[in-house]
Amino acid sequence: NAGVTQTPKFRVLKTGQSMTLLCAQDMNHEYMYWYRQDPGMGLRLIHYSVGEGTTAKGEVPDGYNVSRLKKQNFLLGLESAAPSQTSVYFCASSPSENRVNQETQYFGPGTRLLVL
Amino acid sequence: AQRVTQPEKLLSVFKGAPVELKCNYSYSGSPELFWYVQYSRQRLQLLLRHISRESIKGFTADLNKGETSFHLKKPFAQEEDSAMYYCALTGDYKLSFGAGTTVTVRA
């Protein structure tokens, strides 16, 4: 099992450009999440999904969109990148057998995004 | 609203010394708490969760509902414990993370 993988690992964007970050998991997990990690602020939830075809807003959703067309993939889109979106982005997934397992999350390696 | 506070951004200890990472939370319901760890150049991973009452890599954490705390402790720190540690609280399928504490264990 590859677990949770993220593409790309690193990207530089200019202000106003768009891009999509891909998260894939091969553990058949129902729940998937996108976080951003910033110094002094920990991990903040951007969007999450509790199943294929469903998405919901997290703590800091503005400027991002997501899609979960397939159970194994969770895409994070930036339509018009801004310097404030420079961050490390982490994807995570969790199973659904019970509540405790739902909240034990498995993380991807992260994507470093620099917006100039 | 749920919130997790880790008051220490940085923590430096000598090898063999005890280490304690503080975590306080606020949550209106019955909390479930976790500690996650991120070693250098590795992905974030679960260290332990309070419901399991387990000791992982010598670390333990006790949930104190009266003080709303979930401090992480290890009696004898090792150099391989150097990492970023996050306390997290759960509710409605979502985890809320603290800001993290960077631990450096010096020889």
Chai-1 contact restraints between the chains, C-beta under 6 A:
chainA,res_idxA,chainB,res_idxB,connection_type,confidence,min_distance_angstrom,max_distance_angstrom,comment,restraint_id
A,G40,B,A99,contact,1.0,0.0,6.0,A-B,restraint_1
A,M41,B,A99,contact,1.0,0.0,6.0,A-B,restraint_2
A,G42,B,F97,contact,1.0,0.0,6.0,A-B,restraint_3
A,G42,B,G98,contact,1.0,0.0,6.0,A-B,restraint_4
A,G42,B,A99,contact,1.0,0.0,6.0,A-B,restraint_5
A,G42,B,G100,contact,1.0,0.0,6.0,A-B,restraint_6
A,L43,B,F97,contact,1.0,0.0,6.0,A-B,restraint_7
A,L45,B,K94,contact,1.0,0.0,6.0,A-B,restraint_8
A,V100,B,I51,contact,1.0,0.0,6.0,A-B,restraint_9
A,Q102,B,Y93,contact,1.0,0.0,6.0,A-B,restraint_10
A,E103,B,T90,contact,1.0,0.0,6.0,A-B,restraint_11
A,T104,B,L46,contact,1.0,0.0,6.0,A-B,restraint_12
A,F107,B,R43,contact,1.0,0.0,6.0,A-B,restraint_13
A,F107,B,L44,contact,1.0,0.0,6.0,A-B,restraint_14
A,P109,B,R43,contact,1.0,0.0,6.0,A-B,restraint_15
